[in-house]
Amino acid sequence: MPLDLANYEPKARRAVQVFWASREKARQRQISTGKADQGERAGVTAGKNMDGFVALMEELVYRNGLSDAVVLHEGRVLTLPGYFRPTKLWDFLVFRNDRLIAALEFKSQVGPSFGNNFNNRTEEAIGSAVDLWTAYREGSFGEQPRPFLGWLMLLEDAPKSRTPVKNQSHHFPVFDDFRDTTYAGRYHILCKKLIQEQLYSSACLLTSPRDAVDSGKYSEMGEMTSLGTFVTEFAGHIAAEAARKQ
């Protein structure tokens, strides 16, 4: 059977609209209560910004034959054991017969501060993957096939995220692919390397301007890190699990 991609493109645009609307609602709520918005944290701490993408991934699970899956995306039940730390809270988990089928992270970043946040997101993405795969190697999840590990980033398309950034490395040269790159470019490179180093099964980068609250507009930077590739890889993993004998 062909994969069912759940008509993902219009649903992704709707997810982008939900993202920007949720952030604005949280910002207005902070203003009305007289609380200063430190670095635009209102939208970050709202916790519901990426719900449209969560709904899309859940639909992909059931459309591709895994009707007996347990899909989790709220609360403390999202914790998995780690190797370098006791537990890690993920954004989206899929189980079948107590086996871990998939673990996903949904991240976002808006301006005005892109530099420090990029480094934090990078360290978090790499660390979480290394922690999970080491725990998997050491048998934390029992004897089972490798789960799907996915990382999706929605980045604000803004002048500061599209302006080339200088690198400051006083002792050794940086890799050539990072020379004169934008923050959007750096995220694109990060996603590619997360895949190439097999830290994640798939990693996706979407960029979107703030005025996309009306249109749901988003852009991609390459096929390897596109949403189409992400949902296809995820749906393929789900379909393969659905075909597995229980």
Backbone hydrogen bonds in HBPLUS format (Angstrom, degrees):
<---DONOR---> <-ACCEPTOR-->    atom                        ^
c    i                          cat <-CA-CA->   ^        H-A-AA   ^      H-
h    n   atom  resd res      DA  || num        DHA   H-A  angle D-A-AA Bond
n    s   type  num  typ     dist DA aas  dist angle  dist       angle   num
A0012-ALA N   A0008-TYR O   2.75 MM   4  5.91 141.5  1.90 151.4 162.5     1
A0012-ALA N   A0009-GLU O   3.15 MM   3  5.05 123.0  2.50  93.5 107.8     2
A0013-ARG N   A0009-GLU O   3.05 MM   4  6.39 153.9  2.12 149.6 156.4     3
A0014-ARG N   A0010-PRO O   3.03 MM   4  6.27 152.5  2.11 139.9 147.2     4
A0015-ALA N   A0011-LYS O   2.91 MM   4  6.11 147.7  2.01 137.8 147.1     5
A0016-VAL N   A0012-ALA O   2.93 MM   4  6.25 146.4  2.04 146.2 154.7     6
A0017-GLN N   A0013-ARG O   3.05 MM   4  6.37 155.5  2.11 145.9 152.2     7
A0018-VAL N   A0014-ARG O   2.95 MM   4  6.24 158.1  1.99 150.6 156.4     8
A0019-PHE N   A0015-ALA O   2.94 MM   4  6.16 151.2  2.03 141.5 149.5     9
A0020-TRP N   A0016-VAL O   3.08 MM   4  6.41 167.5  2.09 159.1 158.4    10
A0021-ALA N   A0017-GLN O   2.94 MM   4  6.05 162.3  1.97 152.5 158.2    11
A0022-SER N   A0018-VAL O   2.86 MM   4  5.85 156.3  1.92 147.0 153.3    12
A0023-ARG N   A0019-PHE O   3.07 MM   4  6.33 158.5  2.12 149.4 155.0    13
A0024-GLU N   A0020-TRP O   3.06 MM   4  6.23 162.6  2.09 147.0 151.6    14
A0025-LYS N   A0021-ALA O   2.94 MM   4  6.10 157.1  2.00 146.3 152.8    15
A0026-ALA N   A0022-SER O   3.02 MM   4  6.21 158.7  2.06 147.4 152.7    16
A0027-ARG N   A0023-ARG O   2.91 MM   4  6.16 153.7  1.98 147.9 155.7    17
A0028-GLN N   A0024-GLU O   2.93 MM   4  6.14 163.2  1.95 152.9 156.5    18
A0029-ARG N   A0025-LYS O   3.02 MM   4  6.19 148.2  2.12 142.0 150.9    19
A0030-GLN N   A0026-ALA O   3.07 MM   4  6.35 151.4  2.16 144.9 151.5    20
A0031-ILE N   A0027-ARG O   3.02 MM   4  6.33 158.0  2.07 149.2 155.4    21
A0032-SER N   A0028-GLN O   2.95 MM   4  6.15 159.2  2.00 147.4 152.6    22
A0033-THR N   A0029-ARG O   3.18 MM   4  6.38 136.0  2.39 137.9 148.3    23
A0033-THR N   A0030-GLN O   3.22 MM   3  5.22 131.8  2.46  94.7 107.3    24
A0035-LYS N   A0030-GLN O   3.03 MM   5  5.26 148.6  2.13 157.0 153.3    25
A0034-GLY N   A0031-ILE O   3.06 MM   3  5.08 156.6  2.12 102.8 110.1    26
A0045-THR N   A0041-ARG O   2.90 MM   4  6.04 163.2  1.93 162.2 163.5    27
A0051-ASP N   A0048-LYS O   3.24 MM   3  5.41 164.8  2.26 118.5 117.7    28
A0053-PHE N   A0050-MET O   3.10 MM   3  5.60 128.5  2.38 111.2 122.8    29
A0054-VAL N   A0050-MET O   3.17 MM   4  6.52 153.7  2.24 148.9 156.9    30
A0055-ALA N   A0051-ASP O   2.93 MM   4  6.18 159.9  1.97 151.1 155.2    31
A0056-LEU N   A0052-GLY O   3.16 MM   4  6.38 150.1  2.26 137.0 144.7    32
A0057-MET N   A0053-PHE O   3.05 MM   4  6.31 161.9  2.09 150.7 154.2    33
A0058-GLU N   A0054-VAL O   3.01 MM   4  6.28 155.5  2.07 150.4 157.5    34
A0059-GLU N   A0055-ALA O   3.02 MM   4  6.22 153.9  2.09 144.7 151.6    35
A0060-LEU N   A0056-LEU O   3.05 MM   4  6.35 150.6  2.14 146.2 154.1    36
A0061-VAL N   A0057-MET O   3.18 MM   4  6.49 146.4  2.29 143.2 150.9    37
A0062-TYR N   A0058-GLU O   3.40 MM   4  6.81 161.8  2.44 152.4 153.7    38
A0063-ARG N   A0059-GLU O   2.92 MM   4  6.02 154.7  1.99 153.3 161.3    39
A0064-ASN N   A0060-LEU O   3.21 MM   4  6.08 131.8  2.46 137.7 145.7    40
A0066-LEU N   A0061-VAL O   3.40 MM   5  5.89 152.2  2.48 161.3 155.9    41
A0069-ALA N   A0066-LEU O   3.15 MM   3  5.47 158.6  2.20 116.8 116.9    42
A0070-VAL N   A0095-PHE O   2.80 MM  25  5.03 163.8  1.82 147.2 151.1    43
A0095-PHE N   A0070-VAL O   2.87 MM  25  5.03 161.4  1.90 145.0 151.4    44
A0072-LEU N   A0093-LEU O   2.87 MM  21  5.15 169.7  1.88 154.4 157.6    45
A0093-LEU N   A0072-LEU O   2.93 MM  21  5.15 164.2  1.95 148.9 154.0    46
A0078-LEU N   A0075-GLY O   3.32 MM   3  6.24 157.2  2.38 120.2 123.1    47
A0079-THR N   A0076-ARG O   3.24 MM   3  5.98 153.9  2.31 126.0 125.2    48
A0090-TRP N   A0078-LEU O   3.04 MM  12  5.39 176.6  2.04 136.5 135.6    49
A0080-LEU N   A0088-LYS O   2.89 MM   8  5.43 151.9  1.96 146.9 154.7    50
A0088-LYS N   A0080-LEU O   2.86 MM   8  5.43 143.4  1.99 151.8 163.7    51
A0082-GLY N   A0086-PRO O   3.05 MM   4  5.29 156.2  2.11 114.4 116.8    52
A0091-ASP N   A0104-LEU O   3.24 MM  13  5.93 144.8  2.37 157.9 166.3    53
A0104-LEU N   A0092-PHE O   2.86 MM  12  5.03 158.7  1.90 148.6 153.9    54
A0094-VAL N   A0102-ALA O   2.96 MM   8  5.02 152.3  2.04 144.8 143.7    55
A0101-ILE N   A0094-VAL O   2.72 MM   7  5.26 163.6  1.75 153.7 155.8    56
A0102-ALA N   A0094-VAL O   3.34 MM   8  5.02 152.8  2.42 130.2 130.9    57
A0096-ARG N   A0099-ARG O   2.96 MM   3  5.22 149.5  2.05 141.2 151.0    58
A0099-ARG N   A0096-ARG O   2.91 MM   3  5.22 156.7  1.96 112.5 120.3    59
A0148-PHE N   A0101-ILE O   2.93 MM  47  6.28 165.8  1.96 140.3 140.5    60
A0103-ALA N   A0148-PHE O   2.84 MM  45  6.30 153.2  1.92 165.9 175.0    61
A0150-GLY N   A0103-ALA O   3.04 MM  47  6.46 160.6  2.08 150.7 156.4    62
A0105-GLU N   A0150-GLY O   2.94 MM  45  6.27 143.8  2.08 139.8 150.9    63
A0152-LEU N   A0105-GLU O   2.96 MM  47  6.25 161.6  1.99 156.0 161.9    64
A0107-LYS N   A0152-LEU O   2.76 MM  45  6.05 174.9  1.77 169.7 171.5    65
A0154-LEU N   A0107-LYS O   2.90 MM  47  6.34 150.6  1.99 139.2 147.2    66
A0109-GLN N   A0154-LEU O   3.00 MM  45  6.53 145.5  2.13 155.2 157.4    67
A0156-GLU N   A0109-GLN O   2.90 MM  47  6.30 153.4  1.97 165.1 169.5    68
A0118-PHE N   A0114-PHE O   2.86 MM   4  5.83 145.5  1.98 143.2 151.9    69
A0119-ASN N   A0115-GLY O   3.23 MM   4  6.61 161.9  2.26 152.9 156.5    70
A0120-ASN N   A0116-ASN O   2.97 MM   4  6.26 159.4  2.01 151.5 157.5    71
A0121-ARG N   A0117-ASN O   2.89 MM   4  6.04 163.8  1.92 150.2 154.4    72
A0122-THR N   A0118-PHE O   2.91 MM   4  6.07 159.3  1.95 151.9 157.8    73
A0123-GLU N   A0119-ASN O   2.99 MM   4  6.17 169.8  2.00 152.7 154.9    74
A0124-GLU N   A0120-ASN O   2.96 MM   4  6.08 158.7  2.01 148.0 154.4    75
A0125-ALA N   A0121-ARG O   2.91 MM   4  6.05 162.3  1.94 150.1 154.6    76
A0126-ILE N   A0122-THR O   3.05 MM   4  6.24 172.6  2.05 157.1 158.8    77
A0127-GLY N   A0123-GLU O   2.91 MM   4  5.88 163.0  1.94 145.4 151.1    78
A0128-SER N   A0124-GLU O   2.92 MM   4  5.92 163.1  1.95 148.5 153.1    79
A0129-ALA N   A0125-ALA O   3.25 MM   4  6.35 159.9  2.29 142.8 147.8    80
A0130-VAL N   A0126-ILE O   2.99 MM   4  6.21 171.9  2.00 160.3 162.4    81
A0131-ASP N   A0127-GLY O   2.94 MM   4  5.98 160.2  1.98 147.5 153.6    82
A0132-LEU N   A0128-SER O   3.00 MM   4  6.17 160.7  2.04 144.6 149.5    83
A0133-TRP N   A0129-ALA O   2.93 MM   4  6.12 177.2  1.93 161.1 161.9    84
A0134-THR N   A0130-VAL O   2.99 MM   4  6.00 151.9  2.07 144.0 151.6    85
A0135-ALA N   A0131-ASP O   3.04 MM   4  6.21 157.3  2.09 144.3 150.7    86
A0136-TYR N   A0132-LEU O   2.82 MM   4  6.08 153.0  1.89 150.4 158.9    87
A0137-ARG N   A0133-TRP O   2.89 MM   4  6.09 157.6  1.94 141.7 147.3    88
A0138-GLU N   A0134-THR O   3.00 MM   4  6.21 146.6  2.11 142.8 151.8    89
A0140-SER N   A0135-ALA O   2.93 MM   5  5.36 166.4  1.95 156.0 151.4    90
A0139-GLY N   A0136-TYR O   3.04 MM   3  5.19 161.9  2.08 108.0 112.1    91
A0142-GLY N   A0139-GLY O   3.13 MM   3  5.01 166.5  2.15 107.0 110.2    92
A0201-SER N   A0149-LEU O   2.70 MM  52  5.15 137.7  1.88 137.9 152.3    93
A0151-TRP N   A0202-SER O   3.21 MM  51  6.68 150.3  2.30 145.7 154.5    94
A0204-CYS N   A0151-TRP O   2.85 MM  53  6.35 156.0  1.91 155.1 163.2    95
A0153-MET N   A0204-CYS O   2.89 MM  51  6.14 165.5  1.91 154.1 158.1    96
A0206-LEU N   A0153-MET O   2.89 MM  53  6.23 162.7  1.92 164.7 170.5    97
A0155-LEU N   A0206-LEU O   2.78 MM  51  6.15 167.0  1.80 162.2 164.5    98
A0208-SER N   A0155-LEU O   2.94 MM  53  6.36 148.6  2.04 156.7 164.8    99
A0157-ASP N   A0208-SER O   2.78 MM  51  4.79 163.1  1.81 108.4 112.1   100
A0161-SER N   A0158-ALA O   2.99 MM   3  5.29 132.1  2.22 107.2 120.6   101
A0162-ARG N   A0158-ALA O   3.09 MM   4  6.28 124.1  2.42 148.5 164.1   102
A0162-ARG N   A0159-PRO O   3.19 MM   3  5.12 144.6  2.32  96.3 106.7   103
A0184-ALA N   A0161-SER O   3.11 MM  23  5.59 156.8  2.16 153.6 149.7   104
A0165-VAL N   A0181-THR O   2.81 MM  16  5.90 163.1  1.84 145.2 143.9   105
A0178-PHE N   A0175-PHE O   3.02 MM   3  5.76 160.5  2.06 121.0 127.2   106
A0179-ARG N   A0176-ASP O   3.06 MM   3  5.36 164.2  2.09 112.7 117.8   107
A0186-ARG N   A0182-THR O   2.85 MM   4  6.16 148.8  1.95 143.6 152.4   108
A0187-TYR N   A0183-TYR O   3.01 MM   4  6.28 156.0  2.07 146.9 152.1   109
A0188-HIS N   A0184-ALA O   2.99 MM   4  6.28 151.9  2.07 145.3 153.6   110
A0189-ILE N   A0185-GLY O   2.93 MM   4  6.21 159.3  1.97 151.1 155.9   111
A0190-LEU N   A0186-ARG O   2.85 MM   4  6.08 159.3  1.89 147.5 153.9   112
A0191-CYS N   A0187-TYR O   2.89 MM   4  6.13 166.2  1.91 152.8 155.0   113
A0192-LYS N   A0188-HIS O   3.06 MM   4  6.32 164.1  2.09 149.4 153.6   114
A0193-LYS N   A0189-ILE O   2.95 MM   4  6.18 162.4  1.98 154.6 159.3   115
A0194-LEU N   A0190-LEU O   2.84 MM   4  6.07 150.0  1.93 153.5 162.7   116
A0195-ILE N   A0191-CYS O   3.18 MM   4  6.44 147.7  2.29 144.8 152.1   117
A0196-GLN N   A0192-LYS O   2.85 MM   4  6.11 167.9  1.86 152.9 156.8   118
A0197-GLU N   A0193-LYS O   2.90 MM   4  5.79 156.7  1.95 143.8 148.8   119
A0199-LEU N   A0194-LEU O   2.92 MM   5  5.19 142.2  2.06 156.7 166.9   120
A0200-TYR N   A0194-LEU O   3.15 MM   6  5.71 151.0  2.24 135.3 133.9   121
A0198-GLN N   A0195-ILE O   2.90 MM   3  4.96 156.7  1.95 108.1 114.1   122
A0205-LEU N   A0225-THR O   3.04 MM  20  5.79 157.0  2.09 152.2 152.0   123
A0207-THR N   A0219-SER O   2.99 MM  12  5.16 161.1  2.02 140.8 146.3   124
A0219-SER N   A0207-THR O   2.76 MM  12  5.16 151.3  1.84 148.3 157.5   125
A0212-ALA N   A0209-PRO O   3.08 MM   3  5.60 159.8  2.12 116.3 120.2   126
A0213-VAL N   A0210-ARG O   3.40 MM   3  6.43 150.8  2.49 124.2 125.3   127
A0214-ASP N   A0211-ASP O   3.48 MM   3  6.47 176.3  2.49 120.7 120.5   128
A0216-GLY N   A0212-ALA O   2.62 MM   4  4.70 153.6  1.68 130.6 138.5   129
A0226-SER N   A0223-GLU O   3.23 MM   3  4.97 169.5  2.24 104.5 106.2   130
A0230-PHE N   A0226-SER O   3.13 MM   4  6.37 158.5  2.17 141.9 148.2   131
A0231-VAL N   A0227-LEU O   2.86 MM   4  6.08 173.5  1.87 163.7 162.6   132
A0232-THR N   A0228-GLY O   3.06 MM   4  6.06 151.1  2.14 139.5 147.9   133
A0233-GLU N   A0229-THR O   2.91 MM   4  6.04 164.6  1.93 152.1 155.8   134
A0234-PHE N   A0230-PHE O   2.94 MM   4  6.13 161.6  1.98 151.3 157.1   135
A0235-ALA N   A0231-VAL O   2.82 MM   4  5.85 165.4  1.85 143.9 148.8   136
A0236-GLY N   A0232-THR O   2.87 MM   4  5.95 154.1  1.94 144.0 151.6   137
A0237-HIS N   A0233-GLU O   3.04 MM   4  6.26 153.1  2.12 143.6 150.1   138
A0238-ILE N   A0234-PHE O   3.00 MM   4  6.28 159.6  2.04 152.2 157.9   139
A0239-ALA N   A0235-ALA O   2.85 MM   4  6.06 162.1  1.88 151.7 156.5   140
A0240-ALA N   A0236-GLY O   2.98 MM   4  6.11 155.2  2.04 144.0 150.6   141
A0241-GLU N   A0237-HIS O   3.03 MM   4  6.27 152.4  2.11 143.9 151.2   142
A0242-ALA N   A0238-ILE O   2.88 MM   4  6.17 152.9  1.95 148.5 156.8   143
A0243-ALA N   A0239-ALA O   3.04 MM   4  6.29 138.5  2.21 141.1 151.3   144
A0244-ARG N   A0241-GLU O   3.06 MM   3  5.09 148.7  2.16 100.5 110.2   145
